[in-house]
């Protein structure tokens, strides 16, 4: 099983990604006022999770089926 990419921040509800778990990662700045775009393993993984459903939907499934 692959190690988690994220870690919970102590004393906070947020998360962080240690460099050794990030995998390939790059940031591309768009010219002329465009958005900054992120690419890489973490982004691909996040997209796959989002394809499964929203956080709320996944929490409801977890509660329904009792999985941790």
Backbone as CSV, one residue per row, in Angstrom:
resi,resn,N_x,N_y,N_z,CA_x,CA_y,CA_z,C_x,C_y,C_z
1,UNK,0.841,-1.185,0.000,0.000,0.000,0.000,0.886,1.248,0.000
2,UNK,0.519,2.204,-0.830,1.308,3.430,-0.927,1.122,4.293,0.313
3,UNK,2.207,4.913,0.737,2.167,5.838,1.860,1.284,7.039,1.509
4,UNK,0.606,7.572,2.512,-0.180,8.795,2.300,0.722,9.916,1.813
5,UNK,0.193,10.761,0.967,0.940,11.948,0.539,0.795,13.072,1.558
6,UNK,-0.342,13.151,2.227,-0.610,14.268,3.131,-0.421,13.878,4.588
7,UNK,-0.213,14.907,5.404,-0.142,14.757,6.857,-1.045,15.829,7.457
8,UNK,-1.737,15.502,8.546,-2.531,16.517,9.233,-1.592,17.487,9.926
9,UNK,-1.935,18.778,9.881,-1.168,19.786,10.604,-1.549,19.715,12.077
10,UNK,-0.579,19.636,12.965,-0.892,19.596,14.399,-1.665,20.845,14.822
11,UNK,-2.736,20.649,15.571,-3.516,21.776,16.077,-4.301,22.522,15.017
12,UNK,-4.539,21.894,13.881,-5.224,22.561,12.774,-6.074,21.543,12.027
13,UNK,-7.025,22.041,11.244,-7.820,21.143,10.405,-7.196,20.958,9.032
14,UNK,-6.113,21.668,8.759,-5.487,21.615,7.447,-4.509,20.459,7.299
15,UNK,-3.966,20.352,6.105,-3.019,19.295,5.765,-1.790,19.901,5.103
16,UNK,-0.724,19.116,5.045,0.494,19.516,4.340,1.007,18.316,3.552
17,UNK,1.891,18.567,2.605,2.502,17.502,1.810,4.013,17.593,1.982
18,UNK,4.609,16.646,2.718,6.066,16.635,2.831,6.699,16.381,1.457
19,UNK,7.830,16.984,1.214,8.486,16.863,-0.082,8.750,15.434,-0.515
20,UNK,9.094,14.548,0.422,9.426,13.173,0.040,8.208,12.363,-0.398
21,UNK,6.978,12.868,-0.152,5.783,12.144,-0.597,5.133,12.788,-1.815
22,UNK,5.659,13.920,-2.261,5.006,14.684,-3.327,5.114,14.030,-4.700
23,UNK,6.140,13.234,-4.928,6.342,12.687,-6.264,6.738,13.804,-7.215
24,UNK,6.453,13.621,-8.495,6.740,14.655,-9.491,5.755,15.795,-9.291
25,UNK,6.254,17.026,-9.346,5.392,18.178,-9.109,5.978,19.385,-9.817
26,UNK,5.137,20.122,-10.537,5.621,21.343,-11.180,4.527,22.393,-11.197
27,UNK,4.949,23.633,-11.192,4.047,24.778,-11.210,4.367,25.584,-12.457
28,UNK,3.334,25.906,-13.213,3.514,26.663,-14.443,2.781,27.987,-14.295
29,UNK,3.510,29.086,-14.429,2.904,30.411,-14.378,2.456,30.824,-15.765
30,UNK,1.257,31.298,-15.851,0.720,31.721,-17.140,1.101,33.181,-17.389
31,UNK,1.406,33.488,-18.605,1.788,34.848,-18.988,0.565,35.761,-19.051
32,UNK,0.794,37.038,-18.903,-0.220,38.081,-19.081,-1.432,37.918,-18.169
33,UNK,-1.185,37.703,-16.891,-2.271,37.723,-15.921,-3.080,36.451,-15.797
34,UNK,-2.659,35.384,-16.432,-3.393,34.125,-16.316,-3.142,33.454,-14.980
35,UNK,-3.842,32.384,-14.742,-3.687,31.634,-13.499,-2.404,30.815,-13.493
36,UNK,-1.933,30.533,-12.297,-0.847,29.576,-12.115,-1.481,28.192,-12.177
37,UNK,-0.826,27.252,-12.836,-1.365,25.905,-13.004,-0.411,24.902,-12.376
38,UNK,-0.977,23.905,-11.697,-0.203,22.876,-11.010,-0.360,21.551,-11.740
39,UNK,0.736,20.822,-11.867,0.752,19.517,-12.514,1.527,18.545,-11.642
40,UNK,1.279,17.265,-11.812,2.107,16.275,-11.138,1.308,15.171,-10.481
41,UNK,2.044,14.312,-9.779,1.448,13.142,-9.148,0.340,13.509,-8.170
42,UNK,0.588,14.513,-7.326,-0.424,14.903,-6.335,-1.689,15.415,-7.007
43,UNK,-1.533,16.189,-8.058,-2.685,16.745,-8.763,-3.482,15.623,-9.423
44,UNK,-2.781,14.672,-10.037,-3.460,13.531,-10.657,-4.234,12.730,-9.609
45,UNK,-3.607,12.516,-8.457,-4.255,11.758,-7.386,-5.480,12.508,-6.851
46,UNK,-5.359,13.810,-6.664,-6.489,14.614,-6.203,-7.645,14.529,-7.198
47,UNK,-7.339,14.619,-8.479,-8.376,14.509,-9.498,-9.094,13.173,-9.450
48,UNK,-8.352,12.102,-9.215,-8.969,10.778,-9.112,-9.891,10.704,-7.896
49,UNK,-9.466,11.271,-6.774,-10.327,11.300,-5.586,-11.585,12.120,-5.857
50,UNK,-11.431,13.272,-6.498,-12.593,14.112,-6.781,-13.563,13.424,-7.734
51,UNK,-13.055,12.583,-8.625,-13.933,11.821,-9.511,-14.810,10.834,-8.740
52,UNK,-14.357,10.410,-7.557,-15.132,9.476,-6.732,-16.338,10.143,-6.082
53,UNK,-16.263,11.435,-5.837,-17.361,12.163,-5.200,-16.819,13.296,-4.348
54,UNK,-17.742,14.061,-3.785,-17.343,15.166,-2.916,-16.910,14.621,-1.557
55,UNK,-16.259,15.459,-0.776,-15.857,15.065,0.575,-17.089,14.634,1.370
56,UNK,-18.165,15.400,1.259,-19.390,15.078,1.997,-19.946,13.720,1.568
57,UNK,-19.982,13.462,0.267,-20.489,12.175,-0.223,-19.639,11.013,0.288
58,UNK,-18.335,11.182,0.275,-17.443,10.120,0.746,-17.564,9.910,2.254
59,UNK,-17.746,10.999,3.012,-17.945,10.862,4.458,-19.237,10.101,4.752
60,UNK,-20.292,10.383,3.983,-21.561,9.677,4.173,-21.410,8.188,3.877
61,UNK,-20.674,7.852,2.831,-20.433,6.439,2.524,-19.629,5.767,3.635
62,UNK,-18.637,6.475,4.143,-17.816,5.940,5.226,-18.676,5.660,6.455
63,UNK,-19.565,6.591,6.793,-20.452,6.406,7.943,-21.422,5.248,7.705
64,UNK,-21.945,5.148,6.501,-22.920,4.106,6.176,-22.309,2.715,6.263
65,UNK,-21.089,2.575,5.760,-20.476,1.252,5.696,-19.441,1.001,6.785
66,UNK,-19.208,1.996,7.650,-18.335,1.818,8.802,-16.871,1.599,8.488
67,UNK,-16.404,2.085,7.369,-14.988,1.924,7.012,-14.186,3.082,7.565
68,UNK,-12.947,2.793,7.968,-12.038,3.841,8.448,-11.078,4.225,7.368
